[in-house]
Amino acid sequence: MLKEIRPAIFVLLALTLITGLLYPLAMTAVAGFAFPTRAEGSLITRNGQVIGSALIGQEFKDDKYFHGRPSATSAADPNDATKTVPAPYNAANSSGSNLGPTSKALADRVKEDVDKLRAENPAQAVPVDLVTTSASGLDPDISPEAALFQVPRVAKARGLPEASVQALIARQTQGRLLGLLGEPRVNVLALNLALDAARVQ
C-alpha cells in the first residue's frame, strides 16, 4: 500500500513546493525588479513620510481639497463587535455597499449627496462618480468632470482664480492607457498634493 501512496505524496509535496513557495517567490522577485514602485504598493511620500498610496483613496473633507468618490467600506464597531460602522477607504475591508438599485437607503443617501453638491455648484450637473461608490470602495481616482465640478469650492477656499485650478486639473489628468483602455482620470491625492506644492492657501 505504501508503494501506491508514495507517488501521490511525492507529487503533493513537489507541487506544494513549486506552486506554494517557488512560484510566488519568483513572481515577487520579478515584480520587484521590473516594477519596484508598484510592487511596494505605489506609496506616495512627502518630506520622507509615507502619506498614502496612488492605488487607495483617502477621505478629504476640507473645502480647500478635492474630494474623491464616496466609499462604502466599514469596520467593526468598537462598542459592539456584532455591528459595523462606516470607515471610508478602509483597505482591510475592501467592498461595495451591496445595496441594489431598489434600495431606499441607497436612494436616500444618493439624493442627500446630490442635494449637497447642487448647493455647492448649482450651475453644473452633478457627475455620477461624486455620488456613487466603486465596487472596491477604495477608488483613488475621479473623472476630470468630477474634478472640474469642484473647482469653484476649491478656488474660493484657497483664494485662487478658477482658471488656475482648472489648469492644475488639466496637468494632473491621466489619459487612457495606450490611448484605448480605461477612461481619463485624476488621482485625488496627487491633485491635492499638487495644490499644496503650489503653495496656494
Sequence and secondary structure as in RCSB ss.txt:
>XXXX:A:sequence
MLKEIRPAIFVLLALTLITGLLYPLAMTAVAGFAFPTRAEGSLITRNGQVIGSALIGQEFKDDKYFHGRPSATSA
ADPNDATKTVPAPYNAANSSGSNLGPTSKALADRVKEDVDKLRAENPAQAVPVDLVTTSASGLDPDISPEAALFQ
VPRVAKARGLPEASVQALIARQTQGRLLGLLGEPRVNVLALNLALDAARVQ
>XXXX:A:secstr
 HHHHHHHHHHHHHHHHIIIIIHHHHHHHHHHHH HHHHTT EEEETTEEEEETTB     STTS        EE
EETTEEEEEEE TT GGG       TT HHHHHHHHHHHHHHHHH TTS   GGGTS  SSS   EE HHHHHHT
HHHHHHHHT  HHHHHHHHHHHEE  BTTTBS  EEEHHHHHHHHHHTT  
